[in-house]
Amino acid sequence: MYHGKDHYVYIMTNKNRSVLYIGLTSSLVDRVSKHHYGIYKGFSKKYNCQYLIYYEKFEYIGDAIKREKQLKGWRREKKLALIRTKNPHFNFLNKEVK
């Protein structure tokens, strides 16, 4: 079933690229902005995860939820290898999605 909007699984990091935060949203632009300005309390704010380094787009919410859970279950090295497939230099992509 199509819900009329795209869904994104994304990975945020901090300035030193030492922490990874995985999330899910239907508005990547809005979510990245909220992370950047520290609007969300919790892990991402505590560790200053303000920078987008990876995202995937999904048509179906169920597929996005499944992928988010899969990525959260991966070890750090596997996550880093995934990021390198699309963003080998771990560039901050915040401006790319605006």
N, C-alpha and C positions, 0 to 999 in steps of 0.2 A: 504494500500500500504506500503510495506517495503522499507526503504530507505538505507539499507545496513549497518547501524551502530546503536548502542544503544544510548539512550538519558537518561539523568539523571536530576531529580529534587533533589536539595540538600539544606541543611541548614548549614550556617556558623555562628560562634559566635566569640566573643572577648575573651580575656584571662580570664576575670571574669565571662564569660557565662551570661552576662547581656543583650546582644543585639542579636537578631536573624535576619539573612538575608537569604532570599529564592531566589534561582536562578535556571536556566535551562541551560544545556550544553550537547554537544555530546562527550566531552572529559573531564571526571571528573578529571583525573590526571592533565591535563594542567590547568584547571580552578582553582583547589585547589591551585596549585603552584602560579598562578597569584594573587589569593587573599592573599596567605601567604606573598608574596613579595610586596604587595600594588600596583600592576600595574594598577588596575582599579580605576579610580577616582569616586567620588560620595559617596553614603551611606556606602558601605562596607569599603572603605578606611578611611573615616571620623571617623567611629566607630571601626576601627581596627578589622574587622571581618575576621580573618586569619585562623580560626580553623573549620574544618569540623566536625559536630556532627551527621549528618543524611543524608541519600540519598536513593533514590528509582530509580530503573532501568526500562526503558520502551523500547519496541521495536518500537513503533510508535510515531512519533513526536507529532501528534495530541493528543494522550493520555497524553503525558508529559506536553504539554501546558495546557491542561484542569486541570491536577493535580496541576501544579504550581499556576494557578489562584485560584483554590480551597483553597490551603494552605495559600496563601496570604490573603484570605478573612476570615480566622479563627482568633479567639481571641488568645492571647498569651497562655493562660492556655491550650487550646486545642492543640496548637502546641507542648507545652512542654509534654503533655500526649502522643502525637504521638512519639516524640523523645524517651521517656522512654520505648516504646514498643520494640525498637531495641537497644537502648543505655541507659540503666537505670542509669548509673553513669555519663552520659554526657562526656564520654572520647573523647579526640581529635582523630579523625580518619584519619588525614592527611597521616600518614605512611602506613595505611591499604590500601590505594588506589594507592600507588606508586609501 
